[in-house]
Amino acid sequence: MTGPLASQSWRPSLRAITGGFLLLIGAACSSGDGVGPSSESALPADSTAAPTDSTATPADSTLAPPSDSTVIAPDPSLPAPPDSLGINGVTIGTFSQPGIVFGTFNLENTLLSSVHTGSLRAGTTTSGFLQVLPGVKAKGARLIIKLTGGNADKVKNADGTFSLTKWKALLDTYKSSTGSFAPYIADGTIIAHYLIDEPNMAHRWGGKQVPQATIEAMAKYSKQIFPKMLTVVRVVPTWLASAPVTYTYLDAGWGQYTAVKGDVTRWVTTEVNAAKSKGLGLVVSLNVLNGGNGSSNIRGSESGKYSMSATELRTYGSALLNQSYSCAFYQWQYNSSYFGRSDIKTAMGELSAKARVHSKTSCRQ
C-alpha cells in the first residue's frame, strides 16, 4: 500500500492506464454533503452523560476547541465502549487488522477496538503524533493523518482563499523528523496523509475553489517529504475527474454519503467509476450524525438534521463496503450518546465485520 516512488516517470504512465485532533466534514456545495459543520476547527469532546436509546440530540458542546499544536489528550471521563461485538464475540486487546479499516473521526486510542479499528487525527507537530501513534500500533489499528492541523485558517490568505505557501510551510516543519514516521508508514499504521478538506467548497475558501491542479501540487510536495506516505483529499472523485488534470502524486479521493444524495448504490458506483477514470483510490464514508433520512427520529447535531438509524447504517454501509474498490471506510464522527446506543453498536459491529473480510484494497491504484 505504501511502496516507494521509484522514479517520477512511471507514475504518470501508470495513472494514465488506470496536536489538534479532529478534521471536520463541511457543509456541502456542488458535490458536498449538505450536512455537517462548515468549518475545519476542532470540535469539543463528548459530554459525560451516559448514552441512552432516546431520540435526543447527540450534542457535544461542553468544551472549548483545543490548541492545534498537539494531539488532543483523551477525555478521562469517557469510558471505552464494550467490545462485545469483536471477532467471534471476544474482546481483543492487541491485534493486526485484516481487510480495510473501519474508522471514525474523533476516536481516541482508548476507544480503538476489534470493531472500531481506526481513526483520523490532525496535528502540527511530530511530538504530538508520537503521543498517539505507538498506542494505535499496539492495537493493530490504522490512522489517516492530517499533518497541517485541523484549523483551516492556518492555510488561508488574508482574503480567506487557500494559501499553498502557508500549507507548504506547515509541512516543512516535518522535514527533520521524517524518520519518526517511517516505521508507522511501513507497517501500515499510517494509511495516508489527508491533504485538505473539501477544496470544492468555494464558500470555505474565500469564495474560490482550490483548483484540482493545486491538489496535485500539494500531493507532489507531500511526496517530496514523505515519498512512501499515500495522499488523500476529502472530496468526491467526480469533482477530481471534472478537470483535465493527470494525478501522478495524489493517490485517492473521498466519497462521504448522506441520504440526500439518493440511491446509495448508484451514487457510490458513480464515484468508483470516476476514481477509476483518473487512476485514483477511493475512501468511502458515512455522515452518521447528520446524514440520515429522518426515519431514526434521532436528532442530529445540527438543526433540522437527523442521525442515521441502525437500518440506514446497514443499508448505506453495506453498499459502500460491497464495492471491492473501497480502500477504507470512515464515519463522521464519534459521539458517545449515538455510538453508545445498543442498536447502533450492533449495526456497527456488523459493518466492521464486513470491513474485516473486505479485500485488502490499496488506496494507491
Protein Blocks (a to p, Z undefined) as FASTA:
>chain_A
ZZccfbfklmmmmmmmnopfbdcddddehjlnopajfbfbdcddddfbdcdfbfbdcddf
kbccddfkbccdddfklccddfklbghhiacfbdcdehjddddehiafklgcfklgcdcd
ddfbfklmmmmmmmmmmnopacdddfkbjafklmccfkopacfklmmmmmmmmmmmmmmm
mmmmmnomambdcfbgckllmklngoiacdfklmmmmmmmmmmmmmmlccdddddfklmm
mpccdcfkbmbdcddddfklopfklmmmmmmmmmmmnopacdddddfklmcghlnopacf
behiacddfklmmmmmmmmmmpmkbgbdcdddddfklmmpmklmmmmmmmmmmmmmpccd
dfbZZ
